[in-house]
Amino acid sequence: MGNRLRSSLVTAEAVQAVEREPRIPVVVDAPDPISRAGAVSELRRHPVIDLVDDGRNGPGTVALLINDHLDEGLLTRMRKLVRSDGSRAVLVVGAIRETELLDVVECGVGAIVWRHEATAHRMVRAVVAASRGDGDLPADLLGRLINQVGTLHRASAGHPGGAATGLTAREVDVLRLVSEGLDTGEIAGKLSYSERTVKNVLHGLTTRLHLRNRAHAVAYALREGYI
């Protein structure tokens, strides 16, 4: 992966494109009133964002969850938001331990922002990515996730019964490029597919394997030894 590893799976062009589309409902969840007010103040200025009350969680809504660290209570809220309510989620966090990375991804969270990097532009970019089902991870965090999943895969190698998953060659090619940080258009160009084909490939495999988003799909492919 090397030089292809990048900080995000969503581009500035994607943010601009969304500005021409309906606004994204966003709920801000923060541990204290000051943090929440700061995030709301930053997001309110952007035309793509439609700030809504906490009771509006559900399909089409993006929940922006802010905290200094990850704990079981926050993981539980994320699972409920994504799995039960059908919302998308963006995690703004101060730090994540190695052991928590897969927990976050498997909750269905594919967009993460370090709290010290949480400018208005950075949060909006993550919200746009989450609303589209794309991934948006800091480069260092994506690298750690890939390393951790690779370690788990090597540790489980040789155990019978862990093989059959059924990713096609096309799906593996697409996921490999996703893991390298390419967006839909770049993947289409690399593989000589249409963007619609790339989206259909990703939608098909995430639906079939009950995966939450692109980041979860990459983690799955790594864990199973496909990439």
LINJO-V449064 format. One record per backbone hydrogen bond with DSSP energy under -1.0 kcal/mol. CO is the residue of the C=O (numbers start at 0). NH is the residue of the N-H. If there is no record, write none. Layout:
# LINJO-V449064
co->{CO CO}
nh->{NH NH}
This chain:
# LINJO-V449064
co->{0 1 10 11 12 13 14 16 17 23 24 25 26 28 31 32 33 34 35 36 37 38 39 42 45 47 49 52 53 57 60 61 62 63 64 70 71 72 73 74 75 76 77 78 79 79 80 87 89 90 91 92 96 97 99 100 101 103 104 109 110 112 113 114 116 118 119 120 121 122 123 124 125 126 127 128 129 132 135 137 138 139 140 141 142 143 144 145 146 147 148 149 150 151 155 167 168 169 170 171 172 173 174 176 177 182 183 184 185 186 187 193 194 195 196 197 198 199 200 201 202 203 204 205 212 213 214 215 216 217 218 219 220 221}
nh->{3 4 14 15 16 17 18 19 20 49 61 51 63 65 35 36 37 38 39 40 41 42 43 45 48 23 25 55 56 60 87 26 89 28 91 74 75 76 77 78 79 80 81 82 83 84 86 62 64 112 66 114 99 100 103 104 105 108 107 135 90 92 116 117 118 122 123 124 125 126 127 128 129 130 131 133 132 213 111 141 142 143 144 145 146 147 148 149 150 151 152 153 154 155 158 171 172 173 174 175 176 177 178 181 180 186 187 188 189 190 192 197 198 199 200 201 202 203 204 205 206 207 208 210 216 217 218 219 220 221 222 223 225 224}
